[in-house]
Amino acid sequence: MGLLSVNAISGTKIDKLEVKEQLAVFTTLEQKLITGAGCMASTNINKWALNLTCQQGRDFYSLLLVAISSSAKVSISSENDCEGTDNYEIVGSMTWFNGFDYPS
């Protein structure tokens, strides 16, 4: 049985959002809790990607827009994959904190 690392960031705000063709790339104010997926480029340590061609990516994108517009914090965990993202880590799950400042 192999080990699975869970890359995550808890309770951070989104700093920047950029859409490149069918990929949304966003930057968080806080660094990830661990170094990230092995496929991720070292220059992308605080960046995440959403594939806008699939329903899950579009759902996360909608949640991301709500979080940005309300200055809410989000908690993010990794899919532990970078496929099709130019070496950005893909979001596996995202939780929106409704604008409240939860302790991490």
C-alpha angles and dihedrals in degrees: 000000000000127000120252118208117206112213112200148155122207127210106350136143126237114252103184138006125196129176116209111184103298097348127086113203120189135182125218126213091228126059120244116269092242134016097277137235115338091239093058119105113242090237089062097059095127096032130097132189135216122196104223093195093074129063094240091054092049091048091052090046091055090049090048092053091051091049092049094047092050096039088239126160123243134202114216134192128188133250084212089233139101100185113151095000107098090252099312119137113250119232112245098181138356133195123196118214098207094239096298119128103237117187114248 
